Amino acid sequence: MTLTVVEPATGRAMAEIPEATPEDVDRAVERAGSAFRAWRDVAPSDRARLLLRLADAIEAELEDLAVLEARNAGHPIASARGEIGMVAATFRYFAGGVERHLGDTIPVAGGVAMTFREPLGVVGLITPWNFPLPIASWKLAPALAAGNCAILKPAELTPLSAIELERIALEAGIPEGVLQVLAGPGPTVGQRLVEHPGVAKIAFTGSTRVGAGIQRAAAGTIKRVTLELGGKSANVVFADADLEAAAAAAPGAVFDNAGQDCCARSRILVQRSAVDRFLELLEPAVQAFTVGDPLGADVAMGPLISAAHRDRVASFVPDDAPVAFRGTAPEGDGFWFPPTVLCPVDPASPAAREEIFGPVVAVVPFDDEADAIAKANDSIYGLSGSIWTRDGGKALRVARRIESGVLSINSNSSVRVSTPFGGFKQSGIGRELGPHAMEAYSELKTVYYATGA
């Protein structure tokens, strides 16, 4: 059996690769279990050195990986280069954490208690198609740094960069069996990983629906689970904000990666008195958001990932939708969709409540601070978001009350290697990145040493 990998910008096949099976999962778990016994005992300084070599090797192949990611995932080449740079930075960051993965000493009656961070063993990592290699690195780097062995199942639509990463890791000196990649469907390969008794943890990024199924299936073996799921993030713009800056930044906040981003600010909540002026400023910014060949210069947005996904996105913009204005997109081959702004939008409508995962944004007015908070929180999700205002006190009041894991003030930035990332409510469980990520890939062991006094 093989998987056909399609290039979204052309709609044509770009590769045929072997399709993994549940039996391949069983063999991979056995190899990882054997490799774990040696990998966990590698001296921390040596494990850090190997991860740094891997980071250097990724940087050495940055351009080839970026082109591969641009073609397979449809990312503009400039974005893809930045993303591969982040992958190298992620491995480098967690290499620095290997020797700082510390326990505690706790004085107790009759002796002393010590805590140790122990690796879990074999972990299964299931990653999405929207940011294939960056999200894989968010899981792989802390997992390997903590002493685990990892089996990575990339999305069937975008497996090519993960396959290359396995090769690069082996060439950089990561021992065989420590990092394995299995490309195959979620219902077979992913399901077997989740149910396999030899897998100690599952880390998943994807839809809330699939995440709920993984959590149910993982309960059978009491697996540790980290879930980074959907989002419907709010971009809250107050009338006292720098409207020019907010409008200029808004297209990138939702149309980056063609809106295929769980952090996309796909709800723009604008204070009612500023709506008209904000839309005046937003329209030219949207028109200037260039859509085209991901390998072309000065392209801001590429295609959607597939024809089926394009049809789903289009279903949120029927003929009678309140389209305020659109950008442009190529015609012909490829899975193209223009950046689209909807206004006025009923806050109860699907476009304002459901995760579209495409280049469509709903503009919703609000009256005052309390109304902004209520509308921002009126969602099953709570992953990311932004607040635009010149009033520092207001910014912090609103930030403390919005139910979201990551918020930016006068910015649309969501992700940094050195800060925790994850969501509230149905946006997931646990945190990735930052100084605490390795804790999610370890168990805390307490050892009591009796001193006789």
C-alpha positions as CSV (number, residue, x, y, z in Angstrom):
1,M,0.0,0.0,0.0
2,T,1.2,3.5,-0.8
3,L,0.1,7.1,0.0
4,T,-0.1,9.6,-2.8
5,V,1.1,13.0,-1.6
6,V,-0.5,15.9,-3.5
7,E,1.0,19.4,-4.1
8,P,-1.8,21.9,-3.1
9,A,-0.7,24.6,-5.5
10,T,-1.1,22.3,-8.5
11,G,-3.5,19.6,-7.4
12,R,-1.1,17.0,-8.8
13,A,0.8,14.2,-7.1
14,M,4.3,15.0,-6.0
15,A,5.3,11.7,-4.2
16,E,4.3,8.2,-3.5
17,I,5.4,6.8,-0.2
18,P,4.8,3.5,1.7
19,E,1.7,3.5,3.9
20,A,2.3,2.2,7.4
21,T,0.0,-0.4,9.0
22,P,-0.9,-1.3,12.6
23,E,1.6,-4.1,12.3
24,D,4.3,-1.5,11.5
25,V,3.3,0.3,14.7
26,D,3.8,-2.9,16.7
27,R,7.3,-3.3,15.2
28,A,8.1,0.3,15.8
29,V,7.1,0.2,19.5
30,E,9.3,-2.9,19.9
31,R,12.3,-1.1,18.4
32,A,11.6,2.0,20.5
33,G,11.3,-0.1,23.6
34,S,14.7,-1.7,23.0
35,A,16.3,1.7,22.1
36,F,14.8,3.3,25.3
37,R,16.9,1.2,27.6
38,A,20.1,2.7,26.3
39,W,18.8,6.2,25.4
40,R,17.5,6.9,29.0
41,D,21.0,6.1,30.3
42,V,22.9,8.5,27.9
43,A,24.7,11.0,30.0
44,P,22.7,14.3,30.0
45,S,25.6,16.2,28.5
46,D,25.9,13.7,25.7
47,R,22.1,13.7,25.0
48,A,22.3,17.5,24.9
49,R,25.2,17.4,22.4
50,L,23.3,15.0,20.1
51,L,20.2,17.3,20.1
52,L,22.5,20.3,19.3
53,R,24.0,18.3,16.4
54,L,20.5,17.6,15.2
55,A,19.6,21.3,15.3
56,D,22.8,22.1,13.3
57,A,21.9,19.4,10.8
58,I,18.4,20.9,10.3
59,E,19.9,24.3,9.7
60,A,22.3,22.9,7.2
61,E,19.3,21.6,5.2
62,L,17.0,24.5,5.9
63,E,16.5,25.5,2.2
64,D,15.7,22.0,1.0
65,L,13.3,21.5,3.9
66,A,11.6,24.8,3.4
67,V,11.0,24.1,-0.3
68,L,9.6,20.7,0.6
69,E,7.3,22.2,3.2
70,A,6.2,25.0,0.8
71,R,5.3,22.4,-1.9
72,N,3.7,19.8,0.3
73,A,1.9,22.2,2.8
74,G,1.4,25.2,0.5
75,H,3.3,27.6,2.8
76,P,4.8,30.7,1.2
77,I,8.6,30.0,0.9
78,A,9.5,32.9,3.2
79,S,7.2,31.6,5.9
80,A,8.5,28.1,5.4
81,R,12.1,29.2,5.9
82,G,11.2,30.9,9.2
83,E,9.3,27.8,10.3
84,I,12.3,25.5,9.6
85,G,14.5,27.9,11.5
86,M,12.1,27.6,14.4
87,V,12.4,23.8,14.2
88,A,16.2,24.1,14.7
89,A,15.7,26.6,17.5
90,T,13.3,24.3,19.3
91,F,15.8,21.4,19.3
92,R,18.5,23.8,20.4
93,Y,16.3,25.2,23.2
94,F,15.4,21.8,24.7
95,A,19.0,20.6,24.3
96,G,19.7,23.3,26.8
97,G,17.1,21.9,29.2
98,V,18.5,18.4,29.4
99,E,21.0,19.2,32.2
100,R,18.4,21.4,33.9
101,H,15.6,18.8,34.2
102,L,15.9,18.9,38.0
103,G,14.3,17.3,41.0
104,D,14.2,18.6,44.6
105,T,15.4,17.6,48.0
106,I,12.8,17.8,50.7
107,P,13.7,17.5,54.5
108,V,11.4,15.2,56.3
109,A,11.3,13.5,59.7
110,G,13.9,10.7,60.0
111,G,15.7,11.5,56.7
112,V,15.4,13.3,53.4
113,A,13.2,12.8,50.4
114,M,14.5,13.3,46.9
115,T,12.5,13.7,43.7
116,F,13.7,12.6,40.2
117,R,12.3,13.3,36.8
118,E,12.1,9.9,35.0
119,P,11.3,9.5,31.3
120,L,8.1,7.8,30.4
121,G,9.4,5.4,27.8
122,V,7.9,5.2,24.4
123,V,5.7,8.1,23.4
124,G,3.4,8.5,20.4
125,L,3.3,11.9,18.6
126,I,0.4,12.6,16.2
127,T,0.8,15.8,14.2
128,P,-1.4,17.8,11.8
129,W,-1.0,19.0,8.2
130,N,-1.0,22.7,8.8
131,F,2.5,23.2,10.3
132,P,4.0,19.8,9.7
133,L,7.6,20.1,10.9
134,P,7.3,22.9,13.5
135,I,4.5,21.2,15.5
136,A,6.5,17.9,15.2
137,S,9.5,19.6,16.8
138,W,7.4,21.0,19.6
139,K,6.7,17.4,20.7
140,L,9.9,15.6,19.6
141,A,12.4,18.0,21.2
142,P,11.1,17.9,24.8
143,A,10.3,14.2,24.5
144,L,13.8,13.2,23.4
145,A,15.4,15.7,25.8
146,A,13.6,14.1,28.7
147,G,15.0,10.7,27.7
148,N,12.1,9.1,25.9
149,C,11.9,7.4,22.5
150,A,9.4,8.8,20.1
151,I,7.2,7.4,17.2
152,L,5.9,10.3,15.1
153,K,2.8,9.9,12.9
154,P,2.6,12.9,10.6
155,A,-0.6,13.7,8.8
156,E,-1.2,11.7,5.7
157,L,-1.4,14.9,3.6
158,T,2.0,16.2,4.7
159,P,4.4,13.5,5.7
160,L,7.4,14.4,3.6
161,S,9.3,16.7,5.9
162,A,8.9,14.3,8.8
163,I,10.4,11.5,6.8
164,E,13.3,13.7,6.0
165,L,13.7,14.6,9.6
166,E,14.1,11.0,10.6
167,R,16.9,10.6,8.0
168,I,18.6,13.8,9.3
169,A,18.3,12.6,12.9
170,L,20.0,9.3,12.1
171,E,22.8,11.1,10.2
172,A,23.3,13.5,13.1
173,G,23.9,10.5,15.5
174,I,20.5,10.0,17.1
175,P,20.5,6.3,17.8
176,E,18.3,4.0,15.7
177,G,14.9,3.5,17.2
178,V,14.9,6.7,19.2
179,L,13.0,8.7,16.6
180,Q,10.8,6.8,14.1
181,V,8.3,8.1,11.6
182,L,5.3,6.2,10.4
183,A,3.1,7.7,7.7
184,G,-0.4,6.4,7.6
185,P,-4.0,7.1,8.2
186,G,-5.2,8.2,11.7
187,P,-8.0,5.5,12.0
188,T,-5.4,2.7,11.6
189,V,-1.9,3.8,12.4
190,G,-2.9,6.6,14.8
191,Q,-5.5,4.4,16.5
192,R,-3.0,1.6,17.1
193,L,-0.5,4.1,18.6
194,V,-3.2,5.3,21.0
195,E,-4.3,1.8,22.1
196,H,-0.9,0.1,22.2
197,P,0.0,-0.9,25.7
198,G,3.7,-0.3,25.1
199,V,3.1,3.5,24.4
200,A,3.2,5.5,27.6
201,K,1.9,8.8,26.3
202,I,0.1,10.4,23.3
203,A,0.7,14.0,22.3
204,F,-1.8,15.1,19.6
205,T,-2.4,18.3,17.7
206,G,-5.6,18.4,15.6
207,S,-9.3,18.8,15.8
208,T,-11.3,18.8,19.0
209,R,-13.5,16.0,17.7
210,V,-10.5,13.7,17.0
211,G,-8.8,14.8,20.3
212,A,-11.9,13.7,22.2
213,G,-11.7,10.3,20.6
214,I,-8.0,10.0,21.4
215,Q,-8.7,10.8,25.0
216,R,-11.4,8.1,25.2
217,A,-9.2,5.5,23.6
218,A,-6.2,6.4,25.7
219,A,-8.2,5.7,28.9
220,G,-8.0,2.0,28.2
221,T,-4.4,1.9,29.2
222,I,-4.3,5.1,31.4
223,K,-2.0,6.9,29.0
224,R,-0.8,10.3,29.6
225,V,-2.3,12.6,27.0
226,T,-1.4,16.1,25.8
227,L,-4.0,17.6,23.4
228,E,-3.6,20.8,21.4
229,L,-7.0,21.2,19.7
230,G,-9.2,23.7,17.9
231,G,-9.6,27.5,18.3
232,K,-11.8,30.4,17.4
233,S,-9.6,33.2,18.6
234,A,-10.9,36.7,19.1
235,N,-9.0,39.8,17.9
236,V,-10.5,42.5,20.2
237,V,-10.1,46.0,18.9
238,F,-11.2,48.9,21.2
239,A,-12.0,52.3,19.8
240,D,-9.0,53.8,21.7
241,A,-6.6,51.5,19.9
242,D,-4.1,52.4,17.2
243,L,-6.6,51.4,14.5
244,E,-4.1,51.8,11.7
245,A,-1.8,49.3,13.4
246,A,-4.6,46.9,14.3
247,A,-6.0,46.9,10.8
248,A,-2.6,46.5,9.2
249,A,-1.9,43.4,11.4
250,A,-5.3,41.8,11.1
251,P,-4.9,40.1,7.7
252,G,-1.8,38.2,8.8
253,A,-3.5,37.2,12.1
254,V,-6.2,35.3,10.2
255,F,-5.0,34.7,6.6
256,D,-1.5,33.5,7.4
257,N,-1.2,29.9,6.2
258,A,-4.5,30.5,4.4
259,G,-6.2,30.6,7.8
260,Q,-5.3,27.0,8.5
261,D,-4.0,27.8,12.0
262,C,-5.7,27.0,15.3
263,C,-4.5,30.4,16.6
264,A,-6.1,32.3,13.7
265,R,-7.9,35.4,14.9
266,S,-11.0,34.5,12.9
267,R,-13.3,36.7,15.0
268,I,-12.5,40.4,14.9
269,L,-14.5,42.0,17.7
270,V,-14.5,45.8,17.1
271,Q,-16.0,48.4,19.4
272,R,-19.1,49.7,17.7
273,S,-18.1,53.3,17.4
274,A,-14.9,52.2,15.5
275,V,-16.3,49.6,13.1
276,D,-16.7,51.8,10.1
277,R,-13.2,53.3,10.4
278,F,-11.6,49.9,11.1
279,L,-13.2,48.4,8.0
280,E,-12.0,51.3,5.9
281,L,-8.5,50.6,7.0
282,L,-8.8,46.8,6.8
283,E,-10.0,46.6,3.1
284,P,-6.7,47.9,1.5
285,A,-4.7,45.7,3.9
286,V,-6.7,42.6,2.7
287,Q,-6.4,43.6,-0.9
288,A,-2.6,43.9,-0.5
289,F,-2.4,40.3,0.9
290,T,-0.9,38.6,-2.1
291,V,-2.1,35.0,-2.8
292,G,-0.2,32.8,-5.2
293,D,2.5,30.2,-5.9
294,P,4.1,29.4,-2.5
295,L,7.5,29.4,-4.2
296,G,7.0,32.9,-5.6
297,A,8.6,36.0,-4.2
298,D,6.4,38.4,-2.1
299,V,3.6,35.8,-1.7
300,A,1.7,36.2,1.6
301,M,-0.7,33.3,1.3
302,G,-0.7,30.0,-0.6
303,P,-3.5,27.5,-1.3
304,L,-5.7,25.4,1.0
305,I,-4.5,21.9,1.7
306,S,-7.0,20.0,-0.4
307,A,-10.0,20.3,-2.6
308,A,-12.2,18.7,0.1
309,H,-11.0,21.3,2.6
310,R,-11.6,24.1,0.1
311,D,-15.2,22.9,-0.3
312,R,-15.6,23.0,3.5
313,V,-14.3,26.5,3.8
314,A,-16.6,27.6,1.0
315,S,-19.6,26.3,2.8
316,F,-19.2,29.0,5.4
317,V,-19.5,31.7,2.6
318,P,-22.8,30.8,0.8
319,D,-24.1,33.1,-1.9
320,D,-26.1,35.2,0.6
321,A,-23.2,35.6,3.1
322,P,-22.6,39.1,4.3
323,V,-19.3,39.6,2.4
324,A,-17.9,43.0,3.1
325,F,-14.9,42.6,0.7
326,R,-12.5,40.0,-0.5
327,G,-8.9,39.7,-1.7
328,T,-7.9,37.9,-4.8
329,A,-6.7,34.4,-5.5
330,P,-5.4,32.5,-8.6
331,E,-7.8,30.6,-10.8
332,G,-7.2,27.2,-12.3
333,D,-5.2,24.4,-10.9
334,G,-4.6,24.3,-7.1
335,F,-6.8,24.7,-4.1
336,W,-7.3,28.4,-4.0
337,F,-9.6,30.6,-1.9
338,P,-9.6,34.4,-1.6
339,P,-9.2,36.2,1.8
340,T,-12.7,37.0,2.8
341,V,-14.1,39.4,5.3
342,L,-17.7,39.0,6.6
343,C,-19.6,41.9,8.1
344,P,-22.1,42.3,9.7
345,V,-22.1,38.9,11.3
346,D,-24.6,37.4,13.7
347,P,-22.5,36.3,16.8
348,A,-24.6,33.1,16.8
349,S,-23.9,32.2,13.1
350,P,-21.6,29.3,12.2
351,A,-19.1,31.7,10.7
352,A,-18.7,33.4,14.1
353,R,-18.7,30.2,16.2
354,E,-17.2,27.3,14.3
355,E,-13.6,26.8,13.4
356,I,-13.5,27.5,9.7
357,F,-9.7,26.8,9.3
358,G,-9.6,28.9,6.2
359,P,-9.1,32.5,5.1
360,V,-12.5,33.8,6.3
361,V,-12.9,36.3,9.1
362,A,-16.1,37.5,10.9
363,V,-16.3,41.1,12.1
364,V,-18.6,41.4,15.1
365,P,-19.2,44.7,16.9
366,F,-19.3,45.1,20.7
367,D,-20.4,47.9,23.0
368,D,-18.1,48.2,26.0
369,E,-15.4,46.3,27.9
370,A,-17.9,43.9,29.6
371,D,-19.5,43.1,26.2
372,A,-16.1,42.5,24.6
373,I,-15.2,40.0,27.3
374,A,-18.5,38.3,27.1
375,K,-18.3,37.9,23.3
376,A,-14.7,36.8,23.4
377,N,-15.6,34.1,25.9
378,D,-18.7,33.0,24.1
379,S,-17.0,30.0,22.5
380,I,-16.2,26.4,23.3
381,Y,-12.6,27.2,22.5
382,G,-9.9,29.2,24.3
383,L,-6.6,29.0,22.6
384,S,-5.3,32.4,21.6
385,G,-6.3,36.0,20.9
386,S,-5.3,39.6,20.8
387,I,-6.3,42.8,22.6
388,W,-5.8,46.2,20.9
389,T,-6.0,49.3,23.1
390,R,-3.8,52.3,24.3
391,D,-5.2,51.9,27.8
392,G,-2.7,49.6,29.7
393,G,-5.0,49.0,32.7
394,K,-7.9,48.0,30.4
395,A,-5.6,45.7,28.4
396,L,-4.6,43.8,31.5
397,R,-8.1,43.7,32.9
398,V,-9.4,42.2,29.7
399,A,-6.5,39.8,29.3
400,R,-7.1,38.4,32.8
401,R,-10.8,37.8,32.1
402,I,-10.6,36.3,28.6
403,E,-10.6,32.5,28.9
404,S,-7.6,31.8,26.6
405,G,-4.2,30.1,27.0
406,V,-2.2,32.6,25.0
407,L,-3.0,36.3,24.6
408,S,-1.1,39.2,23.0
409,I,-1.6,42.9,23.6
410,N,-1.2,45.2,20.6
411,S,0.2,42.2,18.7
412,N,-1.0,39.0,17.1
413,S,1.9,36.8,18.2
414,S,1.0,33.4,19.6
415,V,4.0,31.2,19.6
416,R,7.5,31.4,21.1
417,V,9.9,28.5,21.7
418,S,10.6,29.8,25.3
419,T,7.0,30.3,26.5
420,P,4.2,27.9,27.2
421,F,1.6,27.2,24.5
422,G,-1.8,25.6,24.9
423,G,-5.5,26.3,25.5
424,F,-8.4,26.5,27.8
425,K,-11.8,24.7,27.5
426,Q,-12.1,22.5,24.4
427,S,-8.9,23.9,22.9
428,G,-7.0,21.2,24.8
429,I,-5.1,19.8,27.7
430,G,-1.5,20.6,28.7
431,R,1.1,22.9,27.4
432,E,3.9,22.7,24.9
433,L,7.1,24.7,24.5
434,G,8.6,26.8,27.3
435,P,10.5,25.7,30.4
436,H,7.8,23.3,31.6
437,A,7.3,21.2,28.5
438,M,9.7,18.5,29.5
439,E,7.6,17.8,32.6
440,A,4.8,16.5,30.3
441,Y,7.2,13.8,29.1
442,S,8.4,12.6,32.5
443,E,7.1,11.1,35.7
444,L,7.9,12.5,39.1
445,K,9.5,9.9,41.4
446,T,10.1,10.4,45.1
447,V,12.8,8.5,46.9
448,Y,13.0,8.6,50.7
449,Y,16.4,8.1,52.3
450,A,16.3,7.2,56.0
451,T,19.2,8.8,58.0
452,G,18.3,7.5,61.4
453,A,17.7,10.9,62.9
